[in-house]
Amino acid sequence: MTGRFAPTPSGRMHIGNIYAMLGAWLSAASRGDGVILRIEDIDRPRVRPDADRWIMDDLHWLGLDWIGEPVYQSARLDRYEEALRVLRDAGLVYPCFCSRADIRAASAPQEGDGFVVYPGTCRRLWQADPAESRRRTDTGARHSLRLVAPDIDVTFNDRVFGSQSFNLARDLGDTVMRRADGLFSYQLAVTVDDLDMGVTDIVRGRDLLRSTALQLYIRNRLVSLGFGAAGDERDNGTHDAHNAHDARGSRDGVIPTFAHLPLIDNAAGRRLAKRERALDMDTLRGEGLSPEQIIGYCARLLGLSDLPADDAADPFGEPIGLDEALERFSWAQVRANLADRRTEIG
């Protein structure tokens, strides 16, 4: 099995990002496996210069290593275009001319959870008057491309939250695959990446539970349509030793396992965000904290340590090294408490 780190280089990582990455690293290491590092930089307006370098430096400092060279989504645009073509040729994607205000599915959903089920305005146009839909695209009308969401249930088992089932039409709706500005959606890109790269162990926040159903559907459709069966030996940005596994994963249609973690809230009870400096890695390292203090704190958030901080002057509590965290790790400990975590700091 292969895990992954998949940060967006939009700023400095905070304690919530490290908590999720520690979970991914421990999940892989507990089986003697590793993770790949994928820099999810396709949403160019959100990318900050040097943020990828900060991420890698912080991971090295913490001892959270990865397999091979980092993979950049921005180097894989042709692959996303190919996947989109496969879906379009199968009649699964249609043009949507609605304004950007009606479109909220191109980037990773945020807590709340940000999903707006599309009412199907342009799908009805596409089905009832395909000539008019084509005329608008041919004349250059600004449009996104949406995936048709069938009225089916997608069910999967999560190692933390248990059995999950979502109806694609009701719970997700027709989701954007490429935005009107030409940027590929998060949902399409990560599905193609995980399929190509042989990722079989996905650990991330519980706000993406619903997205998992959509990504499994996209993955299954791409595999059934032959995507990845040809040209799998291409260089997809991973090192050569990993490419053979990529090809097998794509052809076999292996379904990943999933673990969605409770979210991290700040001291005020709001979801931790990168704009909050108190818990970002630049601040924490600048205050002289050790890697073991940060790993220990994140291990406590994962449920691997129940020792509280000694006092208000030491809110990080028990330092734990990676080896000790690995000895303590089990998914049973993580799922013993499904409530979102709240930091005492900041």
KOLSEMAR-72294 format. One record per residue: x, y, z of N, C-alpha, C, O in turn; residue in one letter. Coordinates in steps of 0.1 Angstrom, whole numbers, plus 5000, padded with zeros to 4 digits. Each point is the difference from the previous one (the first is absolute). Layout:
BEGIN
XYZXYZXYZXYZA/...
END
This chain:
BEGIN
500849885000499250125000500950125000501150005006M/498450114988500750124999499150125005498950014996T/501750075013499250115005500550134993500849994991G/498750125014500450134993499950125010499150005009R/501850094989499850145005499550084988500649984990F/498450105012499550084989499750145004498850055000A/502250035004499850145004499850104988500549984989P/498750125014499950114991501050115004499950045012T/500950014979501150095004499450155000500550084993P/498549945016499450135001500450085012499550115002S/501549835005500550075012500749905009500349894996G/500150165015500749915010499149905006498850035003R/501649844998499249905007499850045014500850065007M/498049894998499750025014499949875007500149894994H/499650115019500049885008498949904995500249885001I/498750174993499049914994500549924988499749894998G/501150184994500649934988501049895005500049894995N/500850145015501049915005499349885007500449884998I/498550145009499249905006499549904989500149885002Y/499450174987499549914989501249934994499949884996A/501250195002501149934993500749905009500449904996M/499650135017500549895010499149884999500549895000L/498250134999499149884999500349924987500049885001G/500250194988500349934988501449935001500149894995A/500950175011501349945001499949885009500649904997W/498750115014499949895010499249884994500449895002L/498650144990499249904993500949924991500049875000S/500850204992500949934991501249935007500249884997A/500450195013501149945007499649885008500849915002A/498050085003499549895008500049874992500049895005S/500050124982500049894991501449984993500149914992R/500850175012501350004993500050064987500949984992G/498150115005499950064987500450155001500350055011D/499650024978500350144999498950094994499049954996G/501350175003499150104994500750074989501250025000V/498050034990500550094990499750145004499050025008I/501750084987499750145003499550064987500750014990L/498050045010499450074989499750145003499350025010R/501350074983499750145002498850044991500150004988I/498850035019498750034993499950154996499450085007E/501349954982500250144996499350044988500450104993D/498549835003499350044988499150135001499850064990I/499849975022499250125002501050125001500350045012D/500250004977501150105000499850135008500950045006R/497950014994499850135008500249985015500350095007P/499649784998500249985014501549975004500350005011R/500549974979501449955002500950125005499950114993V/500849875017501050105005501449964996500349885002R/500550214993501449974997500749945012499950065011P/500949844987500849945010499249915010500649945009D/498150064990499249925010500449854999500049935010A/500250024978500449864999501349975007500249905006D/500750204993501349985007499850005015500749925007R/498550174998499750005014499449875005500449955010W/498750004982499349875004501149895001500049925010I/500850074980501049895000501050025011500449905006M/500050224997500950035011499449965013500749945009D/498050094993499449975013499849845001500249955011D/499549994978499949855001501349935003500149915008L/501050144986501349955003500450025014500549915007H/499250214998500350045014499349905010500549975010W/498250004987499249915008500449854999499649925008L/501150054981500449864998498949934992500149874999G/498950204995499049934992500549994986499850094991L/500849805005500649984987499049954990498949955004D/501550054984499249954989500849934989501250005001W/498149934990500649924990500350094988499250074995I/502149925000500350064987499950155000500150075010G/499849994978499950144998498650055001499049934997E/500850205008498650055001499450014986500650024990P/498149955009499250014988499250145001499350035010V/500850044979499250134999498849984991500249964988Y/498650085017498949994991500150094988499549964989Q/501250155012500150094989500749944988500050054989S/500849845014500749934989499249894994500549934991A/498250065013499249884996498750054993499149924999R/500950204995498850054995499549924987498849994998L/502249964994499649924989499349875004499149964993D/501349995018499349885005498650035005499149924997R/500750195009498650045004499150024987498949975000Y/501850104990499250024988499649874993498949994995E/502049915006499749874994498849945007499249944994E/500850065019498949955008498750074997499049934999A/501150205000498850074996499549964987498749994998L/502249994992499549964987499349875000499049984993R/501649935015499349865001498650025006499149934995V/500750155015498750025006499150074990498849964999L/501750144993499250074990499649904989498850004996R/502149924999499749914989498949905004499349954992D/500650025021499049915005498750065003499149945005A/500850194993498850085002499750025015498850025004G/502249995004499950025014500250145005499950035012L/500550064979500450135003499250104991499949974988V/499750145017499250104992500550145003500550035011Y/499350074980500450135003498950075008498849984999P/501750105011499150085009500450154998501150045002C/497850044995500250144998499650095011500050124999F/499849815013499650085012501150085005501249974997C/498550145010501150095005500849935010499649905006S/501650154997500949955009499449995014500449915008R/498750184995499450005013499249885003499849965011A/499849974978499249875001500949885001499549895002D/501850134996500949894999500950005013500750095003I/499349805004500849995012500749875002500449965011R/499749974978500649865001501449984994500449884999A/500350234998501249984993501249985009501049944996A/498950115016501149995010499649915011498849965002S/502249995006499749925012499050065009500150125003A/498849815000498950065008500650045014500949935005P/498650175000500450055014498949975010498949974996Q/501550035016499149975011498750084999500050124998E/498949815003498750074999498949934993498950035003G/501349884987501349974994500250054986500849964993D/498450155004500250074988499449944988500150064989G/499249835012499449944988498750074997499150015009F/500750034979498750044995499649914989500749994990V/498249945011499549914990499550084988499050085002V/501649904987499650084988498649964995499749885000Y/499550224997498649974997499849944986498849964997P/502250034995499849934987499650084988499549954990G/500650185011499550094990500649974986499249984991T/502150015009500649984987500049854996500249974988C/499649945021499849864996498749994992499949934991R/499150145014498749994993500150064986499449954991R/501450165008500250064987500749904991499649984988L/501549965017500849914992499249884996500249954989W/498950005019499249894996498850034991499749934991Q/499750195012498850034992500350074987499349994990A/501850095010500450074988501550004998500650105001D/499949784995501549994999500550104989501250045001P/498049994989500550094990500350145006501050064996A/498149985012500250145007501249995009500850105001E/499449795006501249995009501250004992501050075004S/499149864985501250014991500250134994501150054999R/497850024997500150134994500750105010500850084996R/498849915017500650095009501549975002500850105001R/499649785000501449975001500850044988501150055000T/498349924988500650034987500250154998501050054994D/498250035012500150154999500850065011500150125002T/500549795006500950055011499450045013500650075008G/498249894994499350035013500849945012500449894999A/499950195011500749955011499349895007498850015003R/501949885000499349895006501049915007501249994997H/498349945013500749895007499549874994499150004992S/501549895013499649874996499649925012500849995010L/498049964990499549925012499849864997499749964988R/500549965022499849854999498549975004499550055010L/499949874982498649965003500049915012500749905000V/498550135010500049925012498749914999498950055001A/501349824998498949914999499349985014500650035010P/498249934989499249975013500449865005499249915000D/502050085005500549885006500750025013500450125003I/499649785006500750015013501449954998500249894995D/500850185011501449955000500349975015499950095008V/500449794995500349965014501449965001500649934992T/500050115020501449955002500250005016499250055007F/501849884997500349995014501250095004501049994993N/498850095017501150095005500549945012499349965009D/502050044993500749945011499850075013500249955011R/499350184988499750075012498550025002499549975011V/499850074979498550035001499149894995498850015000F/501849874997499249894997499350004986500550074991G/498449865008499349994987499450134996499450075008S/500849974979499550134995499349974987500449924992Q/498550165006499349994987499550134996499450085008S/500849964980499650134994499349984987500549924992F/498350145006499450004987500650114991499950125004N/500649854985500850094992499150124995500450115001L/498449864995499150104995499550095011499950124998A/499749825013499450085011501150075009499850125003R/501249815000501050055009501150084994500750085007D/499649904980501150074994499650084988500450114997L/498749834994499550074988501150004990501149945001G/498650134988500950014988501250095004499850125002D/501449824999501150075005501050044989500249934990T/500450195012500950064990501349914999500649975010V/499750004978501349934997501150104995501149985002M/498450124990501050114996499250135001498950014995R/501750095012499450125003499950094987500749974990R/498650135010499850094989501350074996500250044989A/500749985021501350064998501149904995501150044999D/498449844999500949894994500749925010500749904997G/499250135016500749925011499249875002498850005001L/502049895000499349875003499650005014500650065009F/498349864994499550005013500949915009500649904996S/499350125017500649925010499549864999500849905000Y/497950084998499449865000500649924988500349885002Q/499850184987500649924988501549985002500549894998L/500250215006501549995001500449905010500949914997A/498550095015500549905010499649864997500749915003V/498250084990499549864996501049944990500549895001T/499950194989500949964990501449975006500649904997V/499850195012501349985006500149875009500949934998D/498150055010500049885008499949884992500749905004D/498650104985499949894991501449974993500549895000L/500050214995501349994992501249965010500849924996D/499250135016501149995009499949885009500949975008M/498149954990499849885008499850035015500349915008G/499050204995499750035014498949915004498950004994V/501349935017499049915005499750025015499249925006T/501350195000499850035014499950155001501050075000D/497849975002499750155000499550045014499049955005I/501850145001499650065013499950154999500850064994V/498049995010499750144999498950045009499549915008R/500150224992499050045009498649964997499749964988G/499450035022498649954998499250094992498949964995R/501550165002499350094991500049954986499250054991D/501649855006500149944986499349874999500249934990L/499050035020499349874999499150004988499949904993L/499350215005499150004989500850004987499549934990R/501650145009500850004988500549864996500249974988S/500049945022500549874998499049924991500449934991T/498350095011499049934992500150044985500049924991A/500250215007500150054986501349954994500049964988L/501150055019501349954995500049854997500649964990Q/498749965018499949864997499249984987500349914992L/498650175006499249994988500950044988500049934990Y/500750185010500850044989501149904997500249964989I/500449995022501049894998499549884993500649954990R/498250005014499449884995499650034985500249914992N/499350205005499750034986501250014991500049954989R/501050115016501350014992500649864997500449974989L/499649955022500549874998499249924990500549934991V/498250085011499149924991500150054985499749924991S/500750205007500150064987501449984994500350054989L/500549885018501449974995501050105003501249994995G/498550115013501050105003501149945008499849945011F/501550084985501149955007500549864995501049965003G/498149984989500449864995501150024989500849904998A/499350214996501150024990500850125004499550105006A/501849894992500950115003500450015015500550115004G/499249795004500350005014501550015003500450045011D/500549934979501450005003500650144998501250025002E/497950084995500550144998500550055013499749945011R/501250164988500550065013498950095005499750104994D/499849865018498950085006500550095011499250055008N/502149964993500650095010500549925012500750065009G/499049814993500549925010501349944996500350004988T/500549945021501249944996499849874993498949945002H/502150014991499849884991499549885008499249924995D/501450065017499649885008498549995003499549905002A/499950224998498650015004499149984988498849975001H/501750054987499250004988499349874997498949994995N/501949905008499449864998498849985008499049944996A/501050115017498849995008498950094995498849975001H/501650154994498950094994499249924989498850015000D/501949934991499449934989499149895005498849984995A/501649945015499249895005498750065007498949954998R/501350165010498950065007498950054990498849985003G/501750084986499050054990499349894993498850014999S/501949894997499349894993499149925008498949954996R/501550025017499249915008498850075007499149945005D/500950204994498950075006499949985015499049995006G/502250005001500149985014499350125007500250114997V/498949865013499350105007500850035013500349915008I/500050224994500750045012499249975013498849995000P/501950015011499450005013500050155005500950074996T/498249975012499850135005500050015015499449925006F/501250194999499850035014499950165001500950074996A/497949975008499750145001500150045015499349945008H/501550164995500350045013499150115005499550094992L/500149915021499350125006500850134997501249994999P/498150124999500750124997500650075012499649965012L/501250144986500750075011499450145000500050084990I/499449965022499550135002501050085008500849955008D/499150194991500950085008499450025014498949945003N/501850135005499550025014498650065001499349985010A/500350094980498750074999498949914994498950035000A/501549844996499149914995499750014985499149944995G/501850144998499850014985501149924994501149985005R/498649974983501049914993501350074998500050124996R/501149815007501350064999500350034985499749924991L/500850205007500350054986501450044999500750045010A/499949974978501350044998500350145003501150045003K/497950044997500250155003500250025015500450115004R/499449795004500350015015501449965002500449894999E/500450215006501449995001500449925013501149945000R/498150065010500449945013500549864999500849955008A/498649974983500349864999500649964986499949884997L/500650224996500749954988501449975003500650035010D/500049904980501449945003501050105001501049985007M/498950134986501050115002500050055014501150025006D/497750014999499950055014500549895010500850045009T/498849844990500349895009501549985000500649985011L/500050014978501549984999500750125006501149995006R/498450134990500650125005500050025015500850065006G/498249875001499950015014500949895007500049995012E/500749944980501049905005499449865004500749935007G/498150044988499549875003500849894992500550034989L/499549865017500849894994499049914991498850015002S/501849924988499149914993499249905009498849974997P/501849985014499349915009498950075007499049935002E/501050195001498950075006498850014990498949985004Q/501450054984499050024990499449864996498849984999I/502049924999499649864998499149955012499049944998I/501550095014499349965012498650075000499049935004G/500950194993498750075001499149954989498849975003Y/501750004985499149944989499649865004498949964997C/502049975009499749865004498950005011499149924999A/500950185009498950025010498750034993498949955004R/501150144986498850034992499549874993498849994998L/502149924998499649884994499449895010499549904996L/500750135017499649915010501049905004499749905007G/501650124990501049915003500750035014500849925005L/498850195001500550045013498950075007499450094995S/500349875018498950075007500650095012499350045008D/502049984991500750085010499850154997500450044989L/498950035020499850154997501350075002501049955005P/499050184990501250095003500250015015499050005007A/502350024997500350015014499450135006499549995011D/500650124981499550125006499850104988500349974989D/499150145014499750104989501350054993499950044989A/501249955018501350044994500549904990500950034992A/498649855008500449894991498849944994499749885003D/499650194988498749944995500249884990499049934997P/502250054999500349894991500149865007499849904994F/500550105019500049885007501149904997501150054998G/498649835002501049894999500749994986499349984990E/502050045010500749984987500049864996500249915009P/499650064978500049864996500849994986499750094992I/501249825007500749984987499149924991499149945004G/501350064983499349924990500049855003498949944998L/502250015007500049865003499049965011499349904999D/500650195011499149975011498550024995499249925004E/500650184988498750024995499549884991498949965001A/502149984992499749894992499749885008499149924997L/501650065014499749895010498650015005499349905003E/500250225000498750025006498850004989498949995004R/501550024984498950034990499249884997500449894999F/498250145001499049904994498850084996499750115006S/499649854984498850074996498949995011499150095001W/500949815007499149985011500150125009499050055005A/502249994998500250125009499550134994499450085007Q/500849934980499550124993498550015000499450105003V/499949794994498650004999499349995014498750005001R/502049995010499450005013499450135003499150015009A/501350104985499450135002499850074986500950044994N/497849975002499750054987499750155000499850064989L/500350005023499750145000501250084995501149965000A/498550164994501150094995500950045012499550025011D/501849994986500950045011500150165001499850074990R/500449975022500250155002501450025006500349945010R/500550154984501350035005499850095012499050085002T/502049925007499950095012500950124998500250085009E/500449934979501050104997499450104990499349974991I/501150165011499650104991498750075003499550094993G/
END
